Amino acid sequence: MDGFIPGQPLKQSEKFRIERVTTQLSQTRKTLLVGSLPYADETDAMSRSLQAFGNSMIALPDGEIGEKNETYPDGVRSQWIASILDRCERDTAAWRVVRPSKIDPATGFADDYATCPKLRAKYSPKEMHKHVDFGWLDFFKSSYPIFRELREKFGLPDLKFQVGLPTGLGSTFAMLGPIGGLRYAQAFNRRLAWEANEMLKIADEGDLLFQLEVPGELKLAYVAPKFLTGYALRSVIGLVKLIEPKAPIGVHFCFGDFNNKALIENASLDRLVHFSNILVRKWPRSHELAYLHYPLAEADEPPPIDPAYYEPLKHLIVPEGTRFVAGFVHEKRSPDEHLEILRILSSIRSEIVDVACSCGLGRRNAAIADQLFAQKSQMLCIST
């Protein structure tokens, strides 16, 4: 893969080599915890994760739980997009409510994507970043000291702290619709990047890994013609370029998981591979691309076992130094079925594949999360 530079066009010969290269980043399989976890609080989530996986984790998220109360029994952070929509809906100084959300009393958030609030901004896209606050920086300030304490306790000095970052379009798409979402996406990106850059100022050098979560862009890519995929990716690349290149960035391709229901129905991986490959081509060479996380299940729908479904992954471009993480661990699949899917993926990719669930587990319960932790631990011991 010598000569490949993310962000520049690929020659045909380079495409051929990249699509067939075996990238062995490590002889040890790792796991990715996508983000949210259904545990008591951030300390509990990080402690359980460290006990289960130790240095087998790519990085350690804090569990994205937040305060639990009567309004938000699972935690105010348990669904990131819902928490952002909720904050905006309540901020009547910056937003006018066109249609309020329909609240699910079991979570405190909207029922589903169809019942999210519809809002209208009171400020222009050029000004809106001054009038939004997602709270990510506050969450970081609360969790980062706990992470450092636990990392020292478990003797893992090189472990990074994983911070999930939604993109602008991922946030605006649901509440402003496609046109409004595109208009305000970069305004949200500016605020999110500011919060990320403030985290970099606080954290010790080398401590952070940012994970970009892109359901809005992926949804747009699925409904638009393929030649418009690059347009759908503007929000992702726009956010990356605003973040100081001091921390690696992983990408979680997200099918959506609102109350454990997917935003995107994915009959074939062809469109996802196409989207991912264009992302790699456009990725700024200044920023480290840590991993590509592929969701292979759709929220409460388990991943297929048919090998034909995974054939498009032969054409997936994974740059040297980037990990491929397969999100297929699911409560509706047995240990033997998981092993069969892992065997299929390893054969198609001709490499050791990292394992994960398709999304965060904040919409499951603790018993299911424990079960999935145990199944992932088994697969980490398999060498091929």
PENORLIN-V717085 format. One record per residue. N is the residue number from 1. RES is the residue in one small letter. PHI is phi in degrees with one decimal (none if undefined). Layout:
BEGIN
n->{N & N}
res->{RES & RES}
phi->{PHI & PHI}
END
This chain:
BEGIN
n->{1 & 2 & 3 & 4 & 5 & 6 & 7 & 8 & 9 & 10 & 11 & 12 & 13 & 14 & 15 & 16 & 17 & 18 & 19 & 20 & 21 & 22 & 23 & 24 & 25 & 26 & 27 & 28 & 29 & 30 & 31 & 32 & 33 & 34 & 35 & 36 & 37 & 38 & 39 & 40 & 41 & 42 & 43 & 44 & 45 & 46 & 47 & 48 & 49 & 50 & 51 & 52 & 53 & 54 & 55 & 56 & 57 & 58 & 59 & 60 & 61 & 62 & 63 & 64 & 65 & 66 & 67 & 68 & 69 & 70 & 71 & 72 & 73 & 74 & 75 & 76 & 77 & 78 & 79 & 80 & 81 & 82 & 83 & 84 & 85 & 86 & 87 & 88 & 89 & 90 & 91 & 92 & 93 & 94 & 95 & 96 & 97 & 98 & 99 & 100 & 101 & 102 & 103 & 104 & 105 & 106 & 107 & 108 & 109 & 110 & 111 & 112 & 113 & 114 & 115 & 116 & 117 & 118 & 119 & 120 & 121 & 122 & 123 & 124 & 125 & 126 & 127 & 128 & 129 & 130 & 131 & 132 & 133 & 134 & 135 & 136 & 137 & 138 & 139 & 140 & 141 & 142 & 143 & 144 & 145 & 146 & 147 & 148 & 149 & 150 & 151 & 152 & 153 & 154 & 155 & 156 & 157 & 158 & 159 & 160 & 161 & 162 & 163 & 164 & 165 & 166 & 167 & 168 & 169 & 170 & 171 & 172 & 173 & 174 & 175 & 176 & 177 & 178 & 179 & 180 & 181 & 182 & 183 & 184 & 185 & 186 & 187 & 188 & 189 & 190 & 191 & 192 & 193 & 194 & 195 & 196 & 197 & 198 & 199 & 200 & 201 & 202 & 203 & 204 & 205 & 206 & 207 & 208 & 209 & 210 & 211 & 212 & 213 & 214 & 215 & 216 & 217 & 218 & 219 & 220 & 221 & 222 & 223 & 224 & 225 & 226 & 227 & 228 & 229 & 230 & 231 & 232 & 233 & 234 & 235 & 236 & 237 & 238 & 239 & 240 & 241 & 242 & 243 & 244 & 245 & 246 & 247 & 248 & 249 & 250 & 251 & 252 & 253 & 254 & 255 & 256 & 257 & 258 & 259 & 260 & 261 & 262 & 263 & 264 & 265 & 266 & 267 & 268 & 269 & 270 & 271 & 272 & 273 & 274 & 275 & 276 & 277 & 278 & 279 & 280 & 281 & 282 & 283 & 284 & 285 & 286 & 287 & 288 & 289 & 290 & 291 & 292 & 293 & 294 & 295 & 296 & 297 & 298 & 299 & 300 & 301 & 302 & 303 & 304 & 305 & 306 & 307 & 308 & 309 & 310 & 311 & 312 & 313 & 314 & 315 & 316 & 317 & 318 & 319 & 320 & 321 & 322 & 323 & 324 & 325 & 326 & 327 & 328 & 329 & 330 & 331 & 332 & 333 & 334 & 335 & 336 & 337 & 338 & 339 & 340 & 341 & 342 & 343 & 344 & 345 & 346 & 347 & 348 & 349 & 350 & 351 & 352 & 353 & 354 & 355 & 356 & 357 & 358 & 359 & 360 & 361 & 362 & 363 & 364 & 365 & 366 & 367 & 368 & 369 & 370 & 371 & 372 & 373 & 374 & 375 & 376 & 377 & 378 & 379 & 380 & 381 & 382 & 383 & 384}
res->{m & d & g & f & i & p & g & q & p & l & k & q & s & e & k & f & r & i & e & r & v & t & t & q & l & s & q & t & r & k & t & l & l & v & g & s & l & p & y & a & d & e & t & d & a & m & s & r & s & l & q & a & f & g & n & s & m & i & a & l & p & d & g & e & i & g & e & k & n & e & t & y & p & d & g & v & r & s & q & w & i & a & s & i & l & d & r & c & e & r & d & t & a & a & w & r & v & v & r & p & s & k & i & d & p & a & t & g & f & a & d & d & y & a & t & c & p & k & l & r & a & k & y & s & p & k & e & m & h & k & h & v & d & f & g & w & l & d & f & f & k & s & s & y & p & i & f & r & e & l & r & e & k & f & g & l & p & d & l & k & f & q & v & g & l & p & t & g & l & g & s & t & f & a & m & l & g & p & i & g & g & l & r & y & a & q & a & f & n & r & r & l & a & w & e & a & n & e & m & l & k & i & a & d & e & g & d & l & l & f & q & l & e & v & p & g & e & l & k & l & a & y & v & a & p & k & f & l & t & g & y & a & l & r & s & v & i & g & l & v & k & l & i & e & p & k & a & p & i & g & v & h & f & c & f & g & d & f & n & n & k & a & l & i & e & n & a & s & l & d & r & l & v & h & f & s & n & i & l & v & r & k & w & p & r & s & h & e & l & a & y & l & h & y & p & l & a & e & a & d & e & p & p & p & i & d & p & a & y & y & e & p & l & k & h & l & i & v & p & e & g & t & r & f & v & a & g & f & v & h & e & k & r & s & p & d & e & h & l & e & i & l & r & i & l & s & s & i & r & s & e & i & v & d & v & a & c & s & c & g & l & g & r & r & n & a & a & i & a & d & q & l & f & a & q & k & s & q & m & l & c & i & s & t}
phi->{none & -58.7 & 99.0 & -78.8 & -124.4 & -53.8 & 99.2 & -117.4 & -60.1 & -98.7 & -73.0 & -59.7 & -65.8 & -70.1 & -59.6 & -60.2 & -67.7 & -65.3 & -70.4 & -118.9 & -73.7 & -98.4 & -99.8 & -96.7 & -69.6 & -164.5 & -82.4 & -111.6 & -71.0 & -120.3 & -122.5 & -113.2 & -93.7 & -64.1 & 166.3 & -74.2 & -136.6 & -92.2 & -111.4 & -64.2 & -163.8 & -64.4 & -62.2 & -62.4 & -63.1 & -68.4 & -63.1 & -62.8 & -63.9 & -65.8 & -64.6 & -77.4 & -124.8 & 52.4 & -81.9 & -80.3 & -81.6 & -63.4 & -161.9 & -114.5 & -80.6 & -89.1 & 97.3 & 48.5 & -110.2 & 76.3 & -63.7 & -103.9 & -151.7 & -63.9 & -75.1 & -122.0 & -63.4 & -94.1 & 113.1 & -70.6 & -105.1 & -66.0 & -135.6 & -61.9 & -67.1 & -65.5 & -67.1 & -67.9 & -61.9 & -63.4 & -60.7 & -66.1 & -60.7 & -81.6 & -90.2 & -72.9 & -73.3 & -106.5 & -135.2 & -105.0 & -83.7 & -83.6 & -145.4 & -68.2 & -73.3 & -96.3 & -86.3 & -91.5 & -63.3 & -72.0 & -120.7 & 88.0 & -111.9 & -59.8 & -60.6 & -162.4 & -61.9 & -70.0 & -109.5 & -65.8 & -68.2 & -108.8 & -123.8 & -131.6 & -73.3 & -94.9 & -127.8 & -73.6 & -57.2 & -71.3 & -106.1 & -62.2 & -60.8 & -79.7 & -122.9 & -125.5 & -145.0 & -86.2 & 83.8 & -60.5 & -65.4 & -64.5 & -61.6 & -62.3 & -60.7 & -77.3 & -90.6 & -59.3 & -61.8 & -65.8 & -56.1 & -62.7 & -64.8 & -70.0 & -60.6 & -67.6 & -58.7 & -89.5 & 66.4 & -124.9 & -63.8 & -94.0 & -68.9 & -95.5 & -93.3 & -93.5 & -117.5 & -77.6 & -123.5 & -70.3 & -86.0 & -58.4 & -67.1 & -59.1 & -90.2 & -82.2 & -57.0 & -70.8 & -97.5 & -114.3 & 79.8 & -59.7 & -70.8 & -63.0 & -60.4 & -66.1 & -64.8 & -102.5 & -58.3 & -72.2 & -62.9 & -65.5 & -58.2 & -62.4 & -69.2 & -62.8 & -65.8 & -61.0 & -63.3 & -63.6 & -68.5 & -67.6 & -61.0 & -62.8 & -69.5 & -82.8 & -73.9 & -66.2 & -57.7 & 85.3 & -84.9 & -107.5 & -135.5 & -96.4 & -115.1 & -85.3 & -120.1 & -124.9 & -66.7 & -65.2 & -64.8 & -67.0 & -60.9 & -62.1 & -65.7 & -76.4 & -96.0 & -95.1 & -59.6 & -58.0 & -68.8 & -97.6 & -59.0 & -59.3 & -66.4 & -63.8 & -83.7 & -57.0 & -65.1 & -65.6 & -65.9 & -62.0 & -71.4 & -56.0 & -66.1 & -85.6 & -90.5 & -59.1 & -78.8 & -108.3 & -141.5 & -64.9 & -127.8 & -104.1 & -119.4 & -100.9 & -72.1 & -114.1 & -84.1 & 85.1 & -151.6 & -75.0 & 52.7 & 66.3 & -124.0 & -77.0 & -80.4 & -118.0 & -94.2 & -119.9 & -75.6 & -146.4 & -83.6 & -58.4 & -66.9 & -65.6 & -63.3 & -59.3 & -59.9 & -63.5 & -65.7 & -68.9 & -57.0 & -61.6 & -64.2 & -91.1 & -61.1 & -63.1 & -65.6 & -76.8 & -117.1 & -77.4 & -94.2 & -75.1 & -160.5 & -117.1 & -102.2 & -101.7 & -77.4 & -110.8 & -120.4 & -118.4 & 53.6 & -82.9 & -95.2 & -72.8 & -72.7 & -67.1 & -106.3 & -61.1 & -57.2 & -61.1 & -61.3 & -93.2 & -57.0 & -57.9 & -65.8 & -62.0 & -99.1 & -72.3 & -89.5 & -122.2 & -62.0 & -58.2 & 92.1 & -108.1 & -91.7 & -103.6 & -114.1 & -98.7 & -94.7 & -124.1 & -72.9 & -147.0 & -67.2 & -93.4 & -116.6 & -80.5 & -55.3 & -65.2 & -67.2 & -60.0 & -64.0 & -66.2 & -63.5 & -62.5 & -62.3 & -60.9 & -63.0 & -63.7 & -68.3 & -67.2 & -87.1 & 54.6 & -159.5 & -76.4 & -97.4 & -74.1 & -119.1 & -162.9 & -82.4 & -76.9 & -156.1 & -63.2 & -102.6 & -63.7 & -95.4 & -95.8 & -105.1 & -62.8 & -64.0 & -67.7 & -60.7 & -59.9 & -60.7 & -70.6 & -57.9 & -63.8 & -69.4 & -65.2 & -58.9 & -62.1 & -70.8 & -66.3 & -86.0 & -90.9 & -88.0 & -128.4}
END
